Amino acid sequence: MLFRSYETVSQETWQLWLAQGTKVINELRLDLSRPDHQDIYDEQMIDFLGLEAWARDNLQSEKK
């Protein structure tokens, strides 16, 4: 998902997410080796980048 998201947002926005993503990991104390924490991180990224419609359309097909 990471690379697909990167293709749909500007470089500036992606850089903003990288900084925010670090804060998300630290503030929520996420352990990205855990799948449930990866899901939380992904949800935060999708929300921050405004990719809700993209995620709804694309992630459902990946889970099939």
N, C-alpha and C positions, 0 to 999 in steps of 0.2 A: 504494500500500500504506500509506503514511503515515497518510492520513486514516482508512482502515478500521481500522488498529491503534488510533488515537486513540479511536475509538468503543467499543472493547472493554475499555479499561482506565480506572481512576480517574484523576482529574486529578492527585492526589498522586503516583501511580505514574508518570504521564507526565512530571511535573516531575523526578522522580528519574532517569528515563531521559534526559531532555535533558542533565542534568549528566553522567551516565555516558557518554552518546553523545559528548560533547565530549572526554572522556578517551579514549574508544576511537579517535576520529579522531586525536588527538594522539599517543597512545602507539603506535598501529600505523602512524602516518604515512600515513593514508589520503588519497588524492586523489579526492574524490567526483565528479570529472569522468570518472573511469575506471569503466566498467561492472563490472569485476572487483572494484574497491574498494567500489563500491556494494553488491555482493553480500555482501561481508564485513561491511559496516556493517549491512545488513539481517539477516544471520545473528545478529550480536551483539544487535541489538534484539529479535529474535524470542526468543532465549534469555533475555535479561534480563526481558522482559515475560511470559514463560511462554506464548508463543503458538504453540508447536510444532504442536499439533493444529489450531489455526486456520489456520496457514500451510500445513500439509499439505493440508487440505481446500480452501482457497481459492486458493492460489497455483497449484496444478496446473491448475485450471480457467481461470485467466488466461493460462497459457502455451499453451493449445490454440488 
